[in-house]
Amino acid sequence: MNSRRNFLQQLTASVIAFNLPAYSYAGRNIFFNEMNDGPVLRVAIMGLGSYGTRVAEAMQSCSKAKLTGLISGTPSKIKTWQSKYGIPDKNCYNYENFDAIKNNPDIDAVYIITPNALHHDQVIRVAKAGKHVICEKPMALNAKEGQEMIDACKQANVQLLVGYRMHFEAKTLEIIRMRREGEFGKILFFQGLCGFTIGDPNQWRLNRQLAGGGSMMDIGIYAVNGARYMIGEEPLWVTAQETKTNPTKFKEGVDETIQFQFGFPGGAVASCLSTYTMNNLDRFFLNGENGFAELQPSTGYGPIKGRTNKGELNQPHITHQTVQMDEMAGIILQGKKPIIPVDGEEALKDLKIIDAIYLAAKTGKKVDLNL
Ligand code: NAD
């Protein structure tokens, strides 16, 4: 690999445009940020909606990730974002022409932040364009789609990561450290409560075609994923019960409330709730033979609050999306290994479990899992 001095001599036009020095690694140009003296991931955001806006704002504080491109179907949003973030016309695309990103040397990765049903095709198109992909949760509508996305990224030799921001959150990671070091003893029980009262009945989250389901796809997935990382095992079986108080708002295939239970190989059980009709539900509780951990709020944008049998958790709050994007830059560009995986395989396990939860709720039967 070249020395850093040599990299600085290899400035290209696009480097000058974004004021980042470059070098070449594994056949790709890698760009440096003077602030962190490490490589910088240059990211295009696809889907300039509410969460995309939050991610872009958080990325302004990143030292290893930088917003360099935009993909949107709304020209007026592109204009506003261009002036806010200094994005040139040549790095802006719409949903019809974004395959051309293949020839854009200013973009290393695309972060897909669109309605759930669009993730599958968009991830595959980005992979085919030779760019790394970060995809929002849920990665897809079901495990079959998820597997196809993983296969496409493997075939294109690009990485696929999923926006599991809690995997980088400091209090969550402290509980995982304590659990791994045996401080809670044998783990016996997890409870995950995830819900809020959803508003506008016409939004895409309540449209089965675009959302792929209801609260489970949107918010219940935090309890599914949380049960796995808090307990540190993969569930063996699931049971589930669905209740609906408003069949007009929550139509066929759009779940309002689902309670679900898991059994784990070490003997622990989990009991979780996913809902679109109750507020004040954002709580994780982990119980072991020798201690407990509690997070409330557990998965909101923070600050997360928590305590264990040993006292309050005091790790400082940093904007989740800032930490996530810096960490993902390290994963993609430097092969960094996260404490809890955030790759397509990790997301596929959640999709397999969600498929099983829907099946268990429909049939009333226990469904075995093979993760
Ligand atoms: P949103 O409705 O605010 O934004 C979605 C964007 O997609 C909009 O800009 C919209 O114009 C665009 N879009 C493109 N094609 C569309 C189509 N056919 N129909 C509707 N919109 C279309 O939604 P959001 O809250 O930003 O959610 C987007 C994704 O991000 C979802 O997958 C969601 O689960 C995920 N999300 C993740 C978190 C998190 O904390 N990780 C938080 C919120 C949302």
Residues whose N, C-alpha, C, O or C-beta is under 5 A from the ligand:
A	BS01	NAD	G47 L48 G49 S50 Y51 G52 I113 T114 P115 N116 E136 K137 P138 G163 W204
